[in-house]
Amino acid sequence: MSKNHVIDSIIDSNLIEENSVIVVGFSGGPDSLCLLHALANLSDIYKLTLIPVHINHMLRPEAYEEQERAVQMCEKLDLECHVFEVDCNIIADDLKISTEEAGRHVRYSVFDDMCEDLQSQGTERERIYVAVAHNADDQSETVLFRLLRGTGPSGLAGMPAARPTAGGYWLIRPLLGVVRSEIEKYIKKNKLHPNIDITNEGTDYTRNRIRNELIPYLEKNYNPRVRHALLRYAELAEMDNSILREIAFSECSEKLNVTDDSVTLDITEIRENPPAINSRIVNFIFDIINIEDKVSYELINATLSLIYSENPSASINLPDGFRARREYNSIIFSVPDEEQEIPVDTSLRMIPQVMMIQDFQPDDNSLYAAFDFDEFNKDYPGKVGNLELRPRKEADFIAIKKGRKKIQDYLVDSKVKKTARESILMVAIGSEVLWILPSNYLGSETERQKGRFSQKYQVSDTTKRVLFIEIADKL
């Protein structure tokens, strides 16, 4: 192996062009420090201009110390560190997303802003790149993460080595062929002192649990080379996907209109394409708006249905508060304006059933709720047929551990914006709500995935019959 494996891998990636101006995402952690240091070593050969960008997410007390150390690291490389302080808690509250998602949203927005500033100052657009420090271990974790979410074949190809940002600049990943152990060797050999984010060792985020719990478990119990197997899987998927993606890109490149707050796709001609091509177009758009890691196979199919549907005004909710809405021969991907009422999803139906507890074997991939039927029947004898799937009504309430809570108060406490409140569906009987269905506008990650359940009629060890309520598409 080469003594400069990291630098050789960057050169072999063919991502670095001479005379490039590269905005480098720089947390000061091991990966980004390795990337910046290696690019600095290559800057004379390739005549590079490096612009490190450090974003303080203001989430941890030590963030300001890390910010100062990041500035000092850049000074040692004779580089100016551009620092941005953004309170991700505020962003998360405003967009109704997790702080992890908010941090990602902020990072890519700042990168695009920096690129636009460079271009406005006279740098040619084609010379401007954004470099981030995702490595081979990140790639294997991404493939497993997407597999668990039920992604399609294109998602299994992992992160592309290069892709356009929302602003149309090229984002590159020069370390994607370098494993984390090689990065650690590079750091040690060059006597570098990176910031260490202790939250990466925790299990608060799904990605951390995959990195720190699931992959070590798979390595110990199933395949000690599981990371390598996942990378090989991604490479094989990418071979097929790259051809289809190239076709998809040529199909949509002149049919996309990208602005600061939306992406519009003209579907007049692409409706004739097979789903294999249009699913890549959809994934390409998800890449642009930075939600590709949060999209399931079902959401891709739902978005495809907007393309092929005869309904000229259908719409669906997407992660991070985005919405895809059909407007005749266009689909607009955007965060709805605060003043715009978000429409109710009218494509769903409710299927209530009563069954014995031993027959209760739900499909974990379906959307359902389960309650103790006999307890329900005491309050509403013979009234299963009175259950409704509908938006909220003024007098609605839901049972909590100590009494009841008005739905209006629950939505306010969950910081659901006014224009989204009427779009949230719930299963109710009279004014009592049994289940608030999942929505991207609800407060917690669990509620966004499963919804909020009434604390009454819960299934327990004494339950004999189950009231099973499933949500499905209308026939």
Secondary structure, 3 states (H helix, E strand, C coil): CCCCHHHHHHHHCCCCCCCCEEEEECCCCHHHHHHHHHHHHHHHHHCCEEEEEEEECCCCCCHHHHHHHHHHHHHHCCCCCEEEECCHHHHHHHHCCCHHHHHHHHHHHHHHHHHHHHHHCCCCHHHEEEECCCCHHHHHHHHHHHHHHCCCCCHHHCCCCEEECCCCCEEECCCCCCCHHHHHHHHHHCCCCCCCCHHHHCCCCHHHHHHHHHHHHHHHHCCCCHHHHHHHHHHHHHHHHHHHHHHHHHHHCCCEEECCCEEEEECCCHHHCCHHHHHHHHHHHHHHCCCHHHCCHHHHHHHHHHHHCCCCCCEEECHHHCEEEEECCEEEEECCCCCCCCCCCCCEEEEEEEEEHHHCCCCCCCEEEEEEHHHHHHHCCCCHHHCEEECCCCCCEEEECCEEEEHHHHHHHCCCCHHHHCCCCEEEECCEEEEECCCCCCCCHHHHHHCEECCCCCCCCCCCEEEEEEEEECC
